[in-house]
């Protein structure tokens, strides 16, 4: 079990799926985005955002809305098709898409036919080099027709929003999905040819105790999850108003959250899963993510941990984020404004940040700390952070050797807190970020 040092976890910190983080984004011009697109070379990843769900969960902080009216879906998809065409016009001809991901929201909130049309649109406008295709799936909206289109589309990776099997916790977070529903979805996905299946799970939910999490983990393993993302629920109703529906007085305290995270880590690593970073797990020795983590090839981007090495991720859809070596760019979050800009044949880029040489250097350090548990700092960063590192070093959570900072096994749950020491933008974190565990 990890040692518990609450004082080192007191300050909320970012998840660092980018650096600088989205909290530092400001207005940017479409011209800057176009310039970045026109400099792209080789193979890249493409992410497509579907900001709709069949039902909205109370806990969710994603940019999503209830699917509801058919007209809303149709006008959004029309705009998305237009964005694909406009964006592709600015990509050099030799650029190929090697990874293609659909997320949300829930991509299966749209109809299977609409999804097939969307995939056809992407095939027309981009060079798809037999890409590995992944999709996020909501079991509550899963059907046999959807399983058929997943199979015919060549999708081999899927991520299920399971969160918990506890009926009480499901009710509290507004995500009721009986075990049979999840089992049926898993069966359909496997029959459709999905070979890598991820379960998103959560701890720190209302009324949740270790026995609830243990039961969820046991069921997930029995269903054959290849990967598991075990996240701590972040209760920030001042940022996400829908979370006000969750009873705050029933949430586990910091010590109980830490205990669940630690026990969950031990449970999974004792049953054939390799830890990937702090809160992700993959089948040891055979899953590409576990292999990347073991061989020093793990990367981190807006989609989380990845085994893909490209430094360019292009995002399509409202609120999607694109990542280039020198620029981070986000499309308009507001669905109506997103559609309006595209009706004027304007790429709907709204926010982002140019990455300075110092940003890229610090970002590389943070990425390596979170992916490998170690990073070479250089004399300047070592001098800057030495005093702040002392509490972690004194308690045996990290070591410093020459210019190398290494996080020890007991320091794993403190990785984000250690990484945050190299983030000069970090301000007012109590308001903007979640608990480190």
Secondary structure, DSSP 4 states (H G I P E B T S, - for coil): -----GGGG-S-B---SSSS-GGG-EE--HHHHHHHHHT--SEEEEEEEE-EESS--TT--SS-EE---HHHHHHHHHHHHHHHHHHHTTS-TT-EEEEEEEEES-GGGS-HHHHHHHHHHHHHHS-EEEEEEEEEE-GGG--HHHHHHHHHTT--EEEEEEE---HHHHHHHT----HHHHHHHHHHHHHTT--EEEEEEEES-TT--HHHHHHHHHHHHHTT-SEEEEEEP---TTT-GGGGGS-GGGS--HHHHHHHHHHHHHHHHTTTEEEETTTEEEETTTSHHHHHHHTT--EEETTEEES---S-EEEESTT-EEEETTEEEEE-SSHHHHHHHHHTT---EEEEEE--HHHHHHHHHHHHHHHHSEEE-HHHHHHHHHHHHHHHHHTTSEEEETTEEEE-GGGGGGHHHHHGGG-TT--SHHHH-B---
